[in-house]
Amino acid sequence: MANTFYPKGKTKILTAKIDFETATIKAALVKNTYAFDAGHEFLSALGAHVIDAQELTGKTVVDGAFDANDVSFPALAAGNTARAIVLYKDTGVAGTSALIGYLDDVPGLPAQTSGGDIKITWSNGADKVLAI
């Protein structure tokens, strides 16, 4: 599957419920056991599929593209296969943290966790982290 938006996330973006520059946007590293589901709306739908999540910093929106600093997932316990990144607006509560996008076309993924870090380097091309 190619990088895609969650449909309800698109609606939240287009109705100004998600502001990429001011909201807390996080990247969740998910296991290969998670399958994208267009009906998923909140982080709680991912459950135990999440390996780790990190807040994105240095966020910008230019020409329809969202960009942020590269992100590192530190000291990940061994034994998982990281398959994709799920972007979401963090509210501090999984049941209200809106899913935005599913990114499985990311350099370095899939990757095996082995107790070390996984660093994600976002594209410097036109699409950056995510573009509409």
C-alpha atoms as one frame of an Amber mdcrd trajectory, in Angstrom:
protein
   0.000   0.000   0.000   1.212   3.544  -0.650   1.165   6.414   1.824  -2.416
   7.512   2.406  -4.685   9.616   4.587  -7.258   8.210   6.979 -10.614   9.413
   5.543 -11.826  10.830   8.874  -8.461  12.526   9.280  -8.917  14.222   5.902
 -12.307  15.501   7.047 -10.764  16.886  10.246  -8.054  18.650   8.214 -10.562
  20.161   5.783 -12.865  21.331   8.570  -9.988  22.998  10.470 -10.033  20.547
  13.381  -6.354  19.747  12.792  -3.815  22.561  12.455  -0.463  20.983  11.678
   1.547  23.993  12.855  -0.121  24.438  16.265  -1.387  20.969  17.221   0.768
  18.290  18.831   1.415  15.960  15.910   3.027  12.619  16.694   4.447   9.806
  14.624   3.637   6.298  15.823   5.889   3.487  14.671   3.615   0.498  14.075
   4.256  -3.228  13.836   3.862  -5.263  10.700   0.788  -6.827  12.345  -1.190
  -3.590  11.837  -3.224  -3.324   8.644  -4.473   0.072   7.472  -8.234   0.384
   7.919 -10.033   3.365   6.391 -12.617   3.144   9.180 -10.070   3.805  11.923
 -10.454   7.277  13.428  -8.523   7.426  16.691  -5.213   6.173  18.066  -7.071
   3.698  20.282  -7.828   1.644  17.125  -4.107   0.820  16.807  -3.905  -0.741
  20.274  -0.910  -2.997  20.825   0.296  -2.470  17.248   2.115   0.721  18.308
   5.810   0.184  19.068   6.556   3.784  20.068   5.394   7.331  19.347   7.346
  10.559  19.187   6.251  14.186  18.869   7.259  15.904  15.645   9.238  19.114
  16.029  10.200  21.880  13.626   6.831  21.639  11.881   6.055  23.724   8.795
   3.383  23.790   6.128   4.402  25.181   2.743   2.755  24.767  -0.661   0.411
  22.011   0.550   3.172  19.947   2.150   3.732  19.237   5.839   7.348  18.975
   6.955   9.061  18.349  10.289  12.460  17.504  11.672  13.592  13.922  11.187
  12.366  11.735  14.047  14.134   9.131  16.136  12.530   6.280  18.051  15.079
   5.502  20.793  16.070   2.201  22.413  13.318   0.043  20.939  12.976  -3.379
  22.531  14.095  -6.237  20.308  11.666  -8.529  18.587   9.339  -6.353  16.493
   9.168  -5.489  12.829   8.403  -1.789  12.356   6.343  -1.587   9.169   4.911
   1.936   8.948   4.421   5.339  10.561   0.984   6.577  11.573   0.645  10.330
  12.030  -1.923  11.568  14.523  -3.024  14.650  16.437  -2.233  13.914  20.076
  -4.778  15.046  22.683  -3.246  13.012  25.494  -6.116  10.495  25.264  -5.913
   7.633  22.739  -9.694   7.637  22.263  -9.699  11.265  21.029  -6.294  11.441
  19.280  -7.241  11.696  15.598  -5.428   9.561  13.020  -4.157  11.557  10.046
  -2.021   9.464   7.741  -0.547   6.008   7.219   2.990   6.081   5.799   4.465
   2.777   4.680   6.584   4.119   1.835   9.270   5.487   4.150  13.026   4.964
   3.649  14.361   2.567   6.270  11.082   0.692   6.802  10.379  -2.081   7.375
  13.001  -2.460  10.097  13.684  -4.946  12.857  13.879  -3.573  16.380  16.975
  -4.743  18.238  17.309  -2.572  21.332  18.697   0.382  19.379  17.214   3.454
  17.738  15.281   3.718  14.501  15.686   7.089  12.790  13.245   8.241  10.145
  14.585  10.757   7.647  11.720  12.551   5.933  11.834  13.264   2.215  13.382
  16.527   1.026  11.248  16.261  -2.108   7.973  18.061  -2.782   5.894  15.748
  -0.572   8.080  16.184   2.568   6.390  14.217   5.396   2.877  14.393   3.915
   1.287  16.449   1.140  -2.199  17.092  -0.149
